[in-house]
């Protein structure tokens, strides 16, 4: 007896399997704190790019199914294919809606202090991209840059500055000034 599901039945079976194994079900948020949606999308995009050996610019976000689950579209093979990306705790899982064998996962670490999420995905078949993935919130990067600039400019001026090169230690224009 042969079971014939067809494309829709196969897609439903795949989604049921993924849901059963937690690939697309949102779980508890990582112990480090809630990951902002912009970082989830960035991590998903970067992971899919490394996973498929494509530039991240070619991975397009289509939409969000529900909290922590995103649908992306990528030109893969000879056609555009949809991929699901689920963020659950500190794990990101990707799977294809169209290509059953395409599945992958990555563990990441989120640091609330610098607002960055860091992970690594090694694709042995693709050496075009650095396996390290780092996504940071834009405003956190700007705030950190501003803090560093403020720290630089707010430093006290040392009292024992060396004299300028080739000079006698006097300020320019003070040679003929009366005491």
C-alpha positions as CSV (number, residue, x, y, z in Angstrom):
1,X,0.0,0.0,0.0
2,X,1.4,3.3,-1.1
3,X,0.6,6.6,0.7
4,X,0.3,9.7,-1.6
5,X,0.2,13.0,0.1
6,X,0.6,15.5,-2.7
7,X,2.3,18.9,-2.2
8,X,-0.1,20.3,0.3
9,X,-0.2,17.1,2.4
10,X,3.6,17.0,2.3
11,X,3.9,20.6,3.4
12,X,1.4,20.0,6.3
13,X,3.3,16.8,7.3
14,X,6.6,18.8,7.3
15,X,5.1,21.6,9.4
16,X,3.6,19.0,11.8
17,X,7.0,17.4,12.1
18,X,8.8,20.7,12.7
19,X,6.3,21.7,15.3
20,X,6.6,18.4,17.0
21,X,10.3,18.7,17.2
22,X,10.3,22.4,18.3
23,X,11.8,23.8,15.1
24,X,9.1,26.4,14.7
25,X,7.4,26.6,18.0
26,X,8.4,29.6,20.1
27,X,9.7,28.5,23.4
28,X,10.8,30.3,26.6
29,X,13.0,33.3,26.0
30,X,16.7,32.8,26.6
31,X,17.8,33.1,30.2
32,X,20.0,36.1,29.2
33,X,16.9,38.2,28.4
34,X,14.5,38.8,25.6
35,X,16.0,39.1,22.2
36,X,14.7,42.1,20.2
37,X,12.9,41.2,17.0
38,X,15.5,43.2,14.9
39,X,18.2,40.9,16.2
40,X,16.2,37.8,15.6
41,X,15.7,38.8,12.0
42,X,19.4,39.7,11.6
43,X,20.5,36.4,13.0
44,X,18.0,34.4,10.8
45,X,19.1,36.3,7.7
46,X,22.8,35.7,8.5
47,X,22.3,32.1,9.4
48,X,20.4,31.4,6.2
49,X,23.0,33.2,4.1
50,X,25.8,31.0,5.6
51,X,23.7,27.9,5.5
52,X,22.9,28.4,1.7
53,X,26.2,30.0,0.8
54,X,24.5,33.1,-0.4
55,X,25.1,36.8,0.4
56,X,22.9,38.1,3.2
57,X,21.5,40.8,0.8
58,X,19.8,38.0,-1.2
59,X,17.8,36.7,1.8
60,X,14.5,38.6,1.9
61,X,12.2,38.7,4.8
62,X,8.6,37.9,3.7
63,X,6.9,38.2,7.0
64,X,6.4,36.9,10.5
65,X,4.2,33.9,11.2
66,X,4.1,34.5,14.9
67,X,6.4,35.5,17.7
68,X,9.9,34.2,17.0
69,X,9.0,32.6,13.6
70,X,9.9,34.3,10.4
71,X,9.5,33.4,6.7
72,X,12.3,34.3,4.3
73,X,12.6,34.0,0.5
74,X,15.9,33.1,-1.2
75,X,16.7,32.3,-4.8
76,X,18.1,28.8,-4.3
77,X,18.8,26.2,-7.1
78,X,16.7,27.3,-10.0
79,X,13.8,29.0,-8.2
80,X,12.8,31.1,-5.3
81,X,12.3,29.0,-2.1
82,X,10.7,29.9,1.2
83,X,12.5,29.1,4.4
84,X,11.2,29.2,8.0
85,X,13.4,30.5,10.8
86,X,12.4,29.9,14.4
87,X,14.1,31.5,17.4
88,X,13.6,29.4,20.6
89,X,15.6,30.3,23.6
90,X,19.2,30.5,22.5
91,X,18.8,28.3,19.4
92,X,17.9,29.3,15.9
93,X,16.6,26.7,13.5
94,X,16.0,27.1,9.8
95,X,14.1,24.8,7.5
96,X,12.8,24.9,4.0
97,X,9.2,24.8,3.1
98,X,10.0,23.6,-0.4
99,X,13.1,21.5,0.0
100,X,12.6,18.8,2.7
101,X,16.3,18.1,3.4
102,X,17.4,21.7,4.0
103,X,17.5,22.1,7.8
104,X,20.0,23.6,10.1
105,X,20.5,25.1,13.6
106,X,22.8,27.4,15.5
107,X,23.3,28.3,19.1
108,X,23.9,32.0,19.9
109,X,24.7,34.1,22.9
110,X,23.0,37.5,23.6
111,X,24.8,40.1,25.7
112,X,22.4,42.8,26.9
113,X,25.3,45.0,27.9
114,X,26.5,45.7,24.3
115,X,23.2,44.7,22.6
116,X,24.8,42.1,20.4
117,X,24.0,38.5,19.6
118,X,26.9,36.3,18.6
119,X,26.9,32.8,17.0
120,X,28.9,30.6,14.7
121,X,27.8,28.4,11.8
122,X,30.4,26.4,9.8
123,X,29.3,25.3,6.4
124,X,32.0,22.9,5.2
125,X,30.8,23.2,1.6
126,X,31.1,27.0,1.6
127,X,34.2,28.9,2.6
128,X,33.1,32.2,1.1
129,X,31.9,33.7,4.4
130,X,33.3,34.0,7.9
131,X,31.5,31.5,10.1
132,X,31.1,34.0,12.9
133,X,27.8,35.8,13.0
134,X,27.4,39.0,15.0
135,X,24.2,41.1,15.0
136,X,23.9,44.3,17.1
137,X,21.1,46.7,17.7
138,X,21.7,49.9,15.8
139,X,21.0,52.3,18.6
140,X,23.2,50.3,21.0
141,X,26.1,50.5,18.5
142,X,25.6,54.3,18.2
143,X,25.3,54.7,22.0
144,X,28.5,52.8,22.5
145,X,30.3,54.8,19.9
146,X,29.0,58.0,21.5
147,X,30.1,56.9,25.0
148,X,33.6,56.1,23.6
149,X,33.8,59.5,22.0
150,X,32.7,61.2,25.2
151,X,35.2,59.3,27.2
152,X,37.9,60.3,24.8
153,X,37.1,64.0,24.8
154,X,36.3,64.2,28.5
155,X,39.8,62.9,29.5
156,X,41.9,65.4,31.4
157,X,44.8,67.0,29.6
158,X,48.1,65.8,31.0
159,X,50.1,68.6,32.7
160,X,53.5,67.3,31.6
161,X,53.2,67.6,27.9
162,X,56.4,67.3,26.0
163,X,57.5,70.4,24.0
164,X,56.5,70.4,20.3
165,X,59.1,68.9,18.0
166,X,61.8,71.4,17.0
167,X,60.5,74.0,19.4
168,X,61.8,75.6,22.6
169,X,58.7,74.9,24.5
170,X,57.3,78.4,24.0
171,X,53.9,79.0,22.4
172,X,54.0,80.4,18.9
173,X,54.0,84.2,18.7
174,X,55.2,84.6,22.2
175,X,58.9,85.3,21.3
176,X,58.6,89.1,21.2
177,X,56.0,89.5,23.9
178,X,56.9,91.7,26.8
179,X,57.1,90.0,30.2
